[in-house]
Amino acid sequence: MKTHNSFDEQYVFAGKAKTWSLIAIVVGVITIALGFLTDTERTFANLLLMGYYFTCVCAGGVMFCAIQYAAQAGWSASILRIPQAFGKILPIAALILIIIVVSGLSMKHTITNEDGKSYVAPYLYAHWASHDLTVKGSEIYDSVIAGKSGFLNEPFFLIRMVGLLGIYSLFGWLLFKYSNNEDDFGGMKYYNKSFVVSCVFLVVFGFTVPVFAFDTIMSLEARWFSTMFGWYNLAALWVSALAVITLVIILLRKAGYLPWVTQDHLHNMGIFIFAFSIFWTYLWFAQFLLTWYANIPEESAYFYRRWEPDFKIWFWLNIVINFAAPLLVLMSRDSKRYTSTLQTICIILILGHWLDYFQMIVPGTLPQKDHWYQVITWIEPGVFIGFAGLFTFLLMSALSKFKSLIPKKHPFLEESLHHHI
């Protein structure tokens, strides 16, 4: 991009970015293969974690686009190609998550429950998907799980997951398609279509994403429930997506692309990250406080497990990273306009919300350890690196398919190009 008004240069995905993303994918594949040979249970937990994280970030990109269209926001018009690319790769992320879930439900192993009784269970969702749990007269019959079996059964579970992810992917594809058509044909027709689709998506997504979170994550500990859990996951999804979008914009600018993006655009992204990190904290505290105050055994058991010695440090580190870091650093105006500071906070939050999802998944799926430093092994960083490489490769490939990195005929483009706060 040579001048401010040159919008025709395509992004070229080559060089170090492509090489390092492929190396990261290889590291992830090797880690997963070795993980299945040495610790299958931990490997499945990490695959679920990263598959869910990957899908949530991509869905968050669609949510970002939808919010901008529904609000008829002008400031963001020049950066919409980035979250649109998230939506374009959402079907791949969704497919990977579905494969992980189906594999985890299909592959079985023998486990021993708290009463010392051994039984055959799947590697994922053993707390409800083990057949004998709902069979009266069996040694491990659980009346609570049996009462939930009308909702928590494999066919209905998979239908919900495939259906919801399919719907989210469809909306992402429509927003991507209409934006491209807008560039080709101009006019208000496709912008108006994007507006309608965005409004419908936000209603559908808002009401169904808690169900998606209940199914994919909360059902790992099926005896526990929280009415706050779905909204808490929505906040985590949104903050992590904002952090990734902002980081991608910053890195593209450093590579010589997006010259029209100014510190004012980054300031807006910083405001979003700051505000919704506080919102995430509010939901974290509300869920925790209500559980502590009520002191109902079937609810407080969830937090009791996370207060045991192997997880307690990670439990408190989660709130420090995801609340204290953005609060203390991004509160001032200057920090949101200083690229290096914003980039650092984005990286911290991406890692912080990995820890957040880790706290949701691992305590309910893996056996207890003696020390906190035994909880994270070589499998966790290896799988994370692999998925980070895959996400980078797919995202950059999607961006390279756009004729331009800016929606050239967006009706509010001039407002975005002259955005100032």
Contacts in CASP RR format, 6 or more apart in sequence:
PFRMAT RR
TARGET T0000
AUTHOR 0000-0000-0000
METHOD contacts of the structure
MODEL  1
MKTHNSFDEQYVFAGKAKTWSLIAIVVGVITIALGFLTDTERTFANLLLM
GYYFTCVCAGGVMFCAIQYAAQAGWSASILRIPQAFGKILPIAALILIII
VVSGLSMKHTITNEDGKSYVAPYLYAHWASHDLTVKGSEIYDSVIAGKSG
FLNEPFFLIRMVGLLGIYSLFGWLLFKYSNNEDDFGGMKYYNKSFVVSCV
FLVVFGFTVPVFAFDTIMSLEARWFSTMFGWYNLAALWVSALAVITLVII
LLRKAGYLPWVTQDHLHNMGIFIFAFSIFWTYLWFAQFLLTWYANIPEES
AYFYRRWEPDFKIWFWLNIVINFAAPLLVLMSRDSKRYTSTLQTICIILI
LGHWLDYFQMIVPGTLPQKDHWYQVITWIEPGVFIGFAGLFTFLLMSALS
KFKSLIPKKHPFLEESLHHHI
1 9 0 8 1.000
1 256 0 8 1.000
1 257 0 8 1.000
1 258 0 8 1.000
1 259 0 8 1.000
2 9 0 8 1.000
3 259 0 8 1.000
4 259 0 8 1.000
4 260 0 8 1.000
4 417 0 8 1.000
7 404 0 8 1.000
7 405 0 8 1.000
7 406 0 8 1.000
7 408 0 8 1.000
8 403 0 8 1.000
8 404 0 8 1.000
9 404 0 8 1.000
9 405 0 8 1.000
10 400 0 8 1.000
10 402 0 8 1.000
10 403 0 8 1.000
10 404 0 8 1.000
10 405 0 8 1.000
11 252 0 8 1.000
11 257 0 8 1.000
11 396 0 8 1.000
11 399 0 8 1.000
11 400 0 8 1.000
11 402 0 8 1.000
11 405 0 8 1.000
12 400 0 8 1.000
13 396 0 8 1.000
13 397 0 8 1.000
13 399 0 8 1.000
13 400 0 8 1.000
17 255 0 8 1.000
17 392 0 8 1.000
17 396 0 8 1.000
18 393 0 8 1.000
18 396 0 8 1.000
20 389 0 8 1.000
20 392 0 8 1.000
21 389 0 8 1.000
21 390 0 8 1.000
21 392 0 8 1.000
21 393 0 8 1.000
21 396 0 8 1.000
22 389 0 8 1.000
22 393 0 8 1.000
24 385 0 8 1.000
24 386 0 8 1.000
24 388 0 8 1.000
24 389 0 8 1.000
24 390 0 8 1.000
24 392 0 8 1.000
25 386 0 8 1.000
25 389 0 8 1.000
25 390 0 8 1.000
25 393 0 8 1.000
27 382 0 8 1.000
27 385 0 8 1.000
27 386 0 8 1.000
28 382 0 8 1.000
28 383 0 8 1.000
28 385 0 8 1.000
28 386 0 8 1.000
28 387 0 8 1.000
29 386 0 8 1.000
31 378 0 8 1.000
31 379 0 8 1.000
31 382 0 8 1.000
31 383 0 8 1.000
31 385 0 8 1.000
31 386 0 8 1.000
32 43 0 8 1.000
32 47 0 8 1.000
32 383 0 8 1.000
35 42 0 8 1.000
35 43 0 8 1.000
35 379 0 8 1.000
36 43 0 8 1.000
39 377 0 8 1.000
39 379 0 8 1.000
40 107 0 8 1.000
40 109 0 8 1.000
40 123 0 8 1.000
41 109 0 8 1.000
41 123 0 8 1.000
41 365 0 8 1.000
41 366 0 8 1.000
42 366 0 8 1.000
42 377 0 8 1.000
42 379 0 8 1.000
43 379 0 8 1.000
43 383 0 8 1.000
44 100 0 8 1.000
44 103 0 8 1.000
44 104 0 8 1.000
44 107 0 8 1.000
44 123 0 8 1.000
44 124 0 8 1.000
44 365 0 8 1.000
45 124 0 8 1.000
45 361 0 8 1.000
45 362 0 8 1.000
45 365 0 8 1.000
45 366 0 8 1.000
46 379 0 8 1.000
46 380 0 8 1.000
46 383 0 8 1.000
46 384 0 8 1.000
47 100 0 8 1.000
47 383 0 8 1.000
48 100 0 8 1.000
48 101 0 8 1.000
48 104 0 8 1.000
48 124 0 8 1.000
48 216 0 8 1.000
48 361 0 8 1.000
49 354 0 8 1.000
49 357 0 8 1.000
49 358 0 8 1.000
49 361 0 8 1.000
49 362 0 8 1.000
49 383 0 8 1.000
50 383 0 8 1.000
50 384 0 8 1.000
50 386 0 8 1.000
50 387 0 8 1.000
51 93 0 8 1.000
51 96 0 8 1.000
51 97 0 8 1.000
51 100 0 8 1.000
51 387 0 8 1.000
52 97 0 8 1.000
52 216 0 8 1.000
52 217 0 8 1.000
52 357 0 8 1.000
52 361 0 8 1.000
53 240 0 8 1.000
53 353 0 8 1.000
53 354 0 8 1.000
53 357 0 8 1.000
53 387 0 8 1.000
54 93 0 8 1.000
54 96 0 8 1.000
54 97 0 8 1.000
54 387 0 8 1.000
54 390 0 8 1.000
54 391 0 8 1.000
55 90 0 8 1.000
55 93 0 8 1.000
55 94 0 8 1.000
55 96 0 8 1.000
55 97 0 8 1.000
55 165 0 8 1.000
56 233 0 8 1.000
56 236 0 8 1.000
56 237 0 8 1.000
56 240 0 8 1.000
56 241 0 8 1.000
57 86 0 8 1.000
57 93 0 8 1.000
57 237 0 8 1.000
57 240 0 8 1.000
57 241 0 8 1.000
57 244 0 8 1.000
57 391 0 8 1.000
58 86 0 8 1.000
58 87 0 8 1.000
58 89 0 8 1.000
58 90 0 8 1.000
58 93 0 8 1.000
58 94 0 8 1.000
59 87 0 8 1.000
59 90 0 8 1.000
59 168 0 8 1.000
59 205 0 8 1.000
59 209 0 8 1.000
59 237 0 8 1.000
59 241 0 8 1.000
60 83 0 8 1.000
60 86 0 8 1.000
60 237 0 8 1.000
60 238 0 8 1.000
60 241 0 8 1.000
61 83 0 8 1.000
61 86 0 8 1.000
61 87 0 8 1.000
61 241 0 8 1.000
61 245 0 8 1.000
62 83 0 8 1.000
62 86 0 8 1.000
62 87 0 8 1.000
62 90 0 8 1.000
62 168 0 8 1.000
62 171 0 8 1.000
62 172 0 8 1.000
62 175 0 8 1.000
62 201 0 8 1.000
62 205 0 8 1.000
63 201 0 8 1.000
63 202 0 8 1.000
63 205 0 8 1.000
63 237 0 8 1.000
63 238 0 8 1.000
63 241 0 8 1.000
64 83 0 8 1.000
64 86 0 8 1.000
64 241 0 8 1.000
64 242 0 8 1.000
64 245 0 8 1.000
65 80 0 8 1.000
65 83 0 8 1.000
65 84 0 8 1.000
65 87 0 8 1.000
65 172 0 8 1.000
65 175 0 8 1.000
65 198 0 8 1.000
66 171 0 8 1.000
66 175 0 8 1.000
66 197 0 8 1.000
66 198 0 8 1.000
66 199 0 8 1.000
66 201 0 8 1.000
66 202 0 8 1.000
66 205 0 8 1.000
67 73 0 8 1.000
67 198 0 8 1.000
67 202 0 8 1.000
68 74 0 8 1.000
68 76 0 8 1.000
68 77 0 8 1.000
68 80 0 8 1.000
68 198 0 8 1.000
69 175 0 8 1.000
69 191 0 8 1.000
69 194 0 8 1.000
69 195 0 8 1.000
69 197 0 8 1.000
69 198 0 8 1.000
70 195 0 8 1.000
70 198 0 8 1.000
70 199 0 8 1.000
70 202 0 8 1.000
72 195 0 8 1.000
72 412 0 8 1.000
73 412 0 8 1.000
74 412 0 8 1.000
74 415 0 8 1.000
74 416 0 8 1.000
74 419 0 8 1.000
75 264 0 8 1.000
75 265 0 8 1.000
75 268 0 8 1.000
75 415 0 8 1.000
75 416 0 8 1.000
75 419 0 8 1.000
76 265 0 8 1.000
76 268 0 8 1.000
76 416 0 8 1.000
77 407 0 8 1.000
77 410 0 8 1.000
77 412 0 8 1.000
77 413 0 8 1.000
77 415 0 8 1.000
77 416 0 8 1.000
78 258 0 8 1.000
78 260 0 8 1.000
78 261 0 8 1.000
78 265 0 8 1.000
78 406 0 8 1.000
78 407 0 8 1.000
78 413 0 8 1.000
78 416 0 8 1.000
78 417 0 8 1.000
78 419 0 8 1.000
79 245 0 8 1.000
79 249 0 8 1.000
79 258 0 8 1.000
79 261 0 8 1.000
79 265 0 8 1.000
79 416 0 8 1.000
80 179 0 8 1.000
80 407 0 8 1.000
80 410 0 8 1.000
81 179 0 8 1.000
81 399 0 8 1.000
81 402 0 8 1.000
81 404 0 8 1.000
81 405 0 8 1.000
81 406 0 8 1.000
81 407 0 8 1.000
82 245 0 8 1.000
82 248 0 8 1.000
82 249 0 8 1.000
82 252 0 8 1.000
82 399 0 8 1.000
83 241 0 8 1.000
83 245 0 8 1.000
84 172 0 8 1.000
84 175 0 8 1.000
84 176 0 8 1.000
84 179 0 8 1.000
85 395 0 8 1.000
85 398 0 8 1.000
85 399 0 8 1.000
85 402 0 8 1.000
86 241 0 8 1.000
86 244 0 8 1.000
86 245 0 8 1.000
86 395 0 8 1.000
87 169 0 8 1.000
87 172 0 8 1.000
87 173 0 8 1.000
87 175 0 8 1.000
87 176 0 8 1.000
88 172 0 8 1.000
88 173 0 8 1.000
88 176 0 8 1.000
88 398 0 8 1.000
88 401 0 8 1.000
89 391 0 8 1.000
89 394 0 8 1.000
89 395 0 8 1.000
89 398 0 8 1.000
90 165 0 8 1.000
90 168 0 8 1.000
90 169 0 8 1.000
90 172 0 8 1.000
91 166 0 8 1.000
91 169 0 8 1.000
91 173 0 8 1.000
92 394 0 8 1.000
93 391 0 8 1.000
94 165 0 8 1.000
94 166 0 8 1.000
94 168 0 8 1.000
94 169 0 8 1.000
97 161 0 8 1.000
97 165 0 8 1.000
97 216 0 8 1.000
98 158 0 8 1.000
98 161 0 8 1.000
98 162 0 8 1.000
98 165 0 8 1.000
100 124 0 8 1.000
101 124 0 8 1.000
101 158 0 8 1.000
101 161 0 8 1.000
101 216 0 8 1.000
102 158 0 8 1.000
103 123 0 8 1.000
104 122 0 8 1.000
104 123 0 8 1.000
104 124 0 8 1.000
104 125 0 8 1.000
105 122 0 8 1.000
105 124 0 8 1.000
105 125 0 8 1.000
105 129 0 8 1.000
105 154 0 8 1.000
106 122 0 8 1.000
107 122 0 8 1.000
107 123 0 8 1.000
108 120 0 8 1.000
108 121 0 8 1.000
108 122 0 8 1.000
108 123 0 8 1.000
109 120 0 8 1.000
109 121 0 8 1.000
109 123 0 8 1.000
110 118 0 8 1.000
110 119 0 8 1.000
110 120 0 8 1.000
110 121 0 8 1.000
111 118 0 8 1.000
111 119 0 8 1.000
111 121 0 8 1.000
111 126 0 8 1.000
112 118 0 8 1.000
113 119 0 8 1.000
113 140 0 8 1.000
117 139 0 8 1.000
117 140 0 8 1.000
119 130 0 8 1.000
119 132 0 8 1.000
119 139 0 8 1.000
119 140 0 8 1.000
120 130 0 8 1.000
120 131 0 8 1.000
121 129 0 8 1.000
121 130 0 8 1.000
122 129 0 8 1.000
122 130 0 8 1.000
124 220 0 8 1.000
124 365 0 8 1.000
125 157 0 8 1.000
125 219 0 8 1.000
125 220 0 8 1.000
125 222 0 8 1.000
126 365 0 8 1.000
127 133 0 8 1.000
127 145 0 8 1.000
127 219 0 8 1.000
127 220 0 8 1.000
127 221 0 8 1.000
127 222 0 8 1.000
127 223 0 8 1.000
127 364 0 8 1.000
128 145 0 8 1.000
128 148 0 8 1.000
128 149 0 8 1.000
128 152 0 8 1.000
128 219 0 8 1.000
128 222 0 8 1.000
129 152 0 8 1.000
129 154 0 8 1.000
130 140 0 8 1.000
132 138 0 8 1.000
132 139 0 8 1.000
132 140 0 8 1.000
132 141 0 8 1.000
133 140 0 8 1.000
133 141 0 8 1.000
133 142 0 8 1.000
133 145 0 8 1.000
133 146 0 8 1.000
134 141 0 8 1.000
134 142 0 8 1.000
134 145 0 8 1.000
134 146 0 8 1.000
134 147 0 8 1.000
134 149 0 8 1.000
135 141 0 8 1.000
136 146 0 8 1.000
142 223 0 8 1.000
144 222 0 8 1.000
144 223 0 8 1.000
144 298 0 8 1.000
145 152 0 8 1.000
145 222 0 8 1.000
145 223 0 8 1.000
148 222 0 8 1.000
150 156 0 8 1.000
152 219 0 8 1.000
152 222 0 8 1.000
157 215 0 8 1.000
157 219 0 8 1.000
160 211 0 8 1.000
160 212 0 8 1.000
160 215 0 8 1.000
161 212 0 8 1.000
161 215 0 8 1.000
161 216 0 8 1.000
164 208 0 8 1.000
164 211 0 8 1.000
164 212 0 8 1.000
165 212 0 8 1.000
167 204 0 8 1.000
167 208 0 8 1.000
168 205 0 8 1.000
171 197 0 8 1.000
171 200 0 8 1.000
171 201 0 8 1.000
171 204 0 8 1.000
171 205 0 8 1.000
172 201 0 8 1.000
174 193 0 8 1.000
174 194 0 8 1.000
174 197 0 8 1.000
175 194 0 8 1.000
175 197 0 8 1.000
175 198 0 8 1.000
175 201 0 8 1.000
178 190 0 8 1.000
178 191 0 8 1.000
178 193 0 8 1.000
178 194 0 8 1.000
178 197 0 8 1.000
179 190 0 8 1.000
179 194 0 8 1.000
179 407 0 8 1.000
179 410 0 8 1.000
180 402 0 8 1.000
180 403 0 8 1.000
181 190 0 8 1.000
182 190 0 8 1.000
182 191 0 8 1.000
182 194 0 8 1.000
182 407 0 8 1.000
182 409 0 8 1.000
182 410 0 8 1.000
183 403 0 8 1.000
183 404 0 8 1.000
183 407 0 8 1.000
183 408 0 8 1.000
183 409 0 8 1.000
186 409 0 8 1.000
187 409 0 8 1.000
187 411 0 8 1.000
188 411 0 8 1.000
191 410 0 8 1.000
191 411 0 8 1.000
206 234 0 8 1.000
209 230 0 8 1.000
209 233 0 8 1.000
209 234 0 8 1.000
209 237 0 8 1.000
210 229 0 8 1.000
210 230 0 8 1.000
210 231 0 8 1.000
210 233 0 8 1.000
210 234 0 8 1.000
213 229 0 8 1.000
213 230 0 8 1.000
213 232 0 8 1.000
213 233 0 8 1.000
213 234 0 8 1.000
214 229 0 8 1.000
214 230 0 8 1.000
217 229 0 8 1.000
217 233 0 8 1.000
217 357 0 8 1.000
217 360 0 8 1.000
217 361 0 8 1.000
218 224 0 8 1.000
218 225 0 8 1.000
218 226 0 8 1.000
218 229 0 8 1.000
218 230 0 8 1.000
220 360 0 8 1.000
220 361 0 8 1.000
220 364 0 8 1.000
220 365 0 8 1.000
221 302 0 8 1.000
221 364 0 8 1.000
223 298 0 8 1.000
223 301 0 8 1.000
224 298 0 8 1.000
224 299 0 8 1.000
224 301 0 8 1.000
224 302 0 8 1.000
225 298 0 8 1.000
225 299 0 8 1.000
226 232 0 8 1.000
226 287 0 8 1.000
226 291 0 8 1.000
226 299 0 8 1.000
226 302 0 8 1.000
228 283 0 8 1.000
228 286 0 8 1.000
228 287 0 8 1.000
228 290 0 8 1.000
229 287 0 8 1.000
231 283 0 8 1.000
232 280 0 8 1.000
232 283 0 8 1.000
232 284 0 8 1.000
232 287 0 8 1.000
233 360 0 8 1.000
235 276 0 8 1.000
235 279 0 8 1.000
235 280 0 8 1.000
235 283 0 8 1.000
236 280 0 8 1.000
236 353 0 8 1.000
236 356 0 8 1.000
236 357 0 8 1.000
238 276 0 8 1.000
238 280 0 8 1.000
239 273 0 8 1.000
239 276 0 8 1.000
239 277 0 8 1.000
239 280 0 8 1.000
239 322 0 8 1.000
239 349 0 8 1.000
239 353 0 8 1.000
240 349 0 8 1.000
240 350 0 8 1.000
240 353 0 8 1.000
242 269 0 8 1.000
242 270 0 8 1.000
242 272 0 8 1.000
242 273 0 8 1.000
242 276 0 8 1.000
243 273 0 8 1.000
243 345 0 8 1.000
243 346 0 8 1.000
243 347 0 8 1.000
243 349 0 8 1.000
243 350 0 8 1.000
243 353 0 8 1.000
244 346 0 8 1.000
244 350 0 8 1.000
245 269 0 8 1.000
246 266 0 8 1.000
246 269 0 8 1.000
246 270 0 8 1.000
246 273 0 8 1.000
246 342 0 8 1.000
246 346 0 8 1.000
247 343 0 8 1.000
247 346 0 8 1.000
247 347 0 8 1.000
247 350 0 8 1.000
248 395 0 8 1.000
249 258 0 8 1.000
249 261 0 8 1.000
249 265 0 8 1.000
249 266 0 8 1.000
249 269 0 8 1.000
250 266 0 8 1.000
250 339 0 8 1.000
250 342 0 8 1.000
250 343 0 8 1.000
250 346 0 8 1.000
251 343 0 8 1.000
252 258 0 8 1.000
252 405 0 8 1.000
253 259 0 8 1.000
253 261 0 8 1.000
253 339 0 8 1.000
257 405 0 8 1.000
258 405 0 8 1.000
258 406 0 8 1.000
260 406 0 8 1.000
260 416 0 8 1.000
260 417 0 8 1.000
262 419 0 8 1.000
262 420 0 8 1.000
263 337 0 8 1.000
263 339 0 8 1.000
264 419 0 8 1.000
264 420 0 8 1.000
264 421 0 8 1.000
265 416 0 8 1.000
265 419 0 8 1.000
266 336 0 8 1.000
266 337 0 8 1.000
266 339 0 8 1.000
266 342 0 8 1.000
267 333 0 8 1.000
267 336 0 8 1.000
267 337 0 8 1.000
267 421 0 8 1.000
268 419 0 8 1.000
268 421 0 8 1.000
269 342 0 8 1.000
270 330 0 8 1.000
270 336 0 8 1.000
270 342 0 8 1.000
271 336 0 8 1.000
273 326 0 8 1.000
273 330 0 8 1.000
273 345 0 8 1.000
273 346 0 8 1.000
273 349 0 8 1.000
274 326 0 8 1.000
274 327 0 8 1.000
274 330 0 8 1.000
274 331 0 8 1.000
274 336 0 8 1.000
277 322 0 8 1.000
277 323 0 8 1.000
277 326 0 8 1.000
277 327 0 8 1.000
277 330 0 8 1.000
277 349 0 8 1.000
278 323 0 8 1.000
278 326 0 8 1.000
278 327 0 8 1.000
280 322 0 8 1.000
280 323 0 8 1.000
281 319 0 8 1.000
281 322 0 8 1.000
281 323 0 8 1.000
284 319 0 8 1.000
284 322 0 8 1.000
284 323 0 8 1.000
288 303 0 8 1.000
291 299 0 8 1.000
291 300 0 8 1.000
291 302 0 8 1.000
291 303 0 8 1.000
292 300 0 8 1.000
292 303 0 8 1.000
294 300 0 8 1.000
305 311 0 8 1.000
305 363 0 8 1.000
305 364 0 8 1.000
306 312 0 8 1.000
306 315 0 8 1.000
306 359 0 8 1.000
306 363 0 8 1.000
307 315 0 8 1.000
308 368 0 8 1.000
309 370 0 8 1.000
309 371 0 8 1.000
309 372 0 8 1.000
310 368 0 8 1.000
310 369 0 8 1.000
310 370 0 8 1.000
310 371 0 8 1.000
310 372 0 8 1.000
310 374 0 8 1.000
310 375 0 8 1.000
311 359 0 8 1.000
311 363 0 8 1.000
311 372 0 8 1.000
311 375 0 8 1.000
312 372 0 8 1.000
313 372 0 8 1.000
314 355 0 8 1.000
314 358 0 8 1.000
314 359 0 8 1.000
314 372 0 8 1.000
314 375 0 8 1.000
315 359 0 8 1.000
317 355 0 8 1.000
318 352 0 8 1.000
318 355 0 8 1.000
318 356 0 8 1.000
318 359 0 8 1.000
321 348 0 8 1.000
321 349 0 8 1.000
321 351 0 8 1.000
321 352 0 8 1.000
321 355 0 8 1.000
322 349 0 8 1.000
322 352 0 8 1.000
322 353 0 8 1.000
322 355 0 8 1.000
322 356 0 8 1.000
325 345 0 8 1.000
325 348 0 8 1.000
325 349 0 8 1.000
326 345 0 8 1.000
326 349 0 8 1.000
329 335 0 8 1.000
329 341 0 8 1.000
329 344 0 8 1.000
329 345 0 8 1.000
330 336 0 8 1.000
330 342 0 8 1.000
330 345 0 8 1.000
335 341 0 8 1.000
335 342 0 8 1.000
336 342 0 8 1.000
354 384 0 8 1.000
358 376 0 8 1.000
358 380 0 8 1.000
362 375 0 8 1.000
369 375 0 8 1.000
399 405 0 8 1.000
406 413 0 8 1.000
407 413 0 8 1.000
410 416 0 8 1.000
END
